[in-house]
Amino acid sequence: MTLLRSLCLFLIVGVVPAQGQEPILNFENRFLPEVAQHGMVAGPERLAAEIGIDILRQGGNAVDAAVATGFALAVTYPRAGNLGGGGFMLIHLADGNRQTLVDYREMAPARAHRDLFLDEAGEVDRNREFFSHLSAGVPGSVAGLIHALENYGSLPLKTVIQPAIELAEKGFPVSFALDSEIAARESRLRKDPEALRIFFQKDGSRHPVGELFRQPDLAWTLKQIRKRGRDGFYRGPVAERIVTNMEANDGLISRDDLAGYRVIEREPVRGSYHGYDIVATPPPSSGGTHIIQMLNIMEGFELEPWGHNSAAYLHHLAEAMKLAYADRSRYLGDPDFTDVPVAELTDKAYAARLRTLIKPDQATPSAAIKPGAELGYESSDTTHYTVADRFGNVVSNTYTLNFSFGSHIAVPGTGMLLNNEMADFAAKPGVPNAFRLIESEANRIEGGKRPLSSMTPTMVFRDGKPWLATGSPGGSIIITAVLQTILNAMAFEMNIASAAAAPRIHHQWMPDQLRVERGVSPDTRRLLEAMGHEVVDTRRTLGRTQSIVLDGGLLYGATDSRRPGGWVAVY
């Protein structure tokens, strides 16, 4: 790789010419030169993104590449890449110009019940909720990736999973990013003997940066999947090891839970914004519903005269966020267990009524905002990646263990971390969850139910064709990170690198705080405070988008530079 190309990759943006066009070099926009026309993967980790590109190079399509990337991230990005978690894959199929959503969210074990995490005093036991075997929902990632591959891919499972097996078996050099991620969760990982054995050296120290990190147990698990497909994980030796570990530690996941896990294809939620069409994740994710609800509210304001990230713009954006998150607290849950009024929440007439509640120069206290006013009818360490291929297919995939490294508990002999997605249920309706979100009876714990999520793989269409695909980690922050990224691109016409990098805000109704990233000017902060907002500097980044724009026969990719290790892979 040339120095010039390396520098352009560092600057985050890639461009792929369309069939028959010459590669272009444009330093003003920092496009990536010297690339052919076959596809792109924007993701949180380099090796996994490059594996996706290798699959495209072998003739695979975007789904093949997304599945290969997903399995590879389970090896190279253990904080969120996973076999033991779940997520959502939004797919645009060029053949037929249609979209589908593969829901492979975790399910509650059959024996899970409403009071699972309550102590004798009726209060939530956070350690049991976050860091115990009870925290784990029935994993959906393996079933979801295989379902997508079998229904929309073109290559066999053994082909797309083999690169992940080789990475786990032969090892890969520990990167600065991986070392930092393990260091950040070191004390918690050390509490579980199996996690300690997997992620640390025999003397208990961390693997040095540059040293080969091998995961033979994870390679074994991946080989079981290669050999037997879905049954290689949900039945047989892998399933037995999961169940044995559950039974020894008062966990709930049974053989029947694993064998009975279901992937569901759902119709995406749809909306529009000034001529753009939005396609996003339906319940049991709240993301798509509230992205469209907030866009509907903002569509009634003239944003350009205010200016990007001006006090006026951020004030109205924060007020829209409050209204949407208030509704989230009451109405959102698993649609197979509760009626979710998606059509009403995404209705433009409803947004118009909500818009009248926003005062132009005064913040409305969250306590004064009630869910469904006039309705009338997720760790912060998830991961996202986006793929586009030469055939016109696009995949936007978000999956997670919930917290970084999930419950921090590994299943002996599998190399696999358990999720702690049960914490995404309302352990006690009305009491804030891990992300300080208040949720209702609609999201109470029930056996077989999928917990409410904020994961928001999203696509924006222009003139009927895919134009932008994106998504983010961040728990409750995911929705607002995606919202601001697509608004930056649509309303303020930013290129995708600028749209991803611009400072963000976040408000989720409760607590009544406006979280602001560095980069928002002190003057703007003071104006927001004068309007009545409690402005809080956030030490953590607000999301980390992985995005691809398809425009004029070109592909533009951006990996959010808020965290180290992201990569735009092209060929």
Secondary structure, 3 states (H helix, E strand, C coil): CCHHHHHHHHCCEEEECCCCCCCCCCCCCCCCCCCCCCEEEEECCHHHHHHHHHHHHCCCCHHHHHHHHHHHHHHHCCCCCCCCCEEEEEEEECCCCEEEEEEECCECCCCCCCCCCECCCCCECHHHHHCCHHHCCECCHHHHHHHHHHHHCCCCHHHHHHHHHHHHHHCEECCHHHHHHHHHCHHHHCCCHHHHHHHECCCCCECCCCCEECCHHHHHHHHHHHHHCCHHHHCCHHHHHHHHHHHHCCCCCCHHHHHCCCCEEECCEEEEECCEEEEECCCCECHHHHHHHHHHHHHCCCCCCCCCCCHHHHHHHHHHHHHHHHHHHHHCCCCCCCCCCHHHHCCHHHHHHHHCCCECCECCCHHHCCCCCCCCCCCCCCEEEEEEECCCCEEEEEEECCCCCCCCCEECCCCEECCCHHHHCECCCCCCCCCCCCCCHHHECCCCCCCCECCCCEEEEECCEEEEEECCCCHHHHHHHHHHHHHHHHCCCCCHHHHHHCCCEECCCCCCCEEECCCCCHHHHHHHHHCCCCEEECCCCCCCCEEEEEECCEEEEEECCCCCCCEEEEC
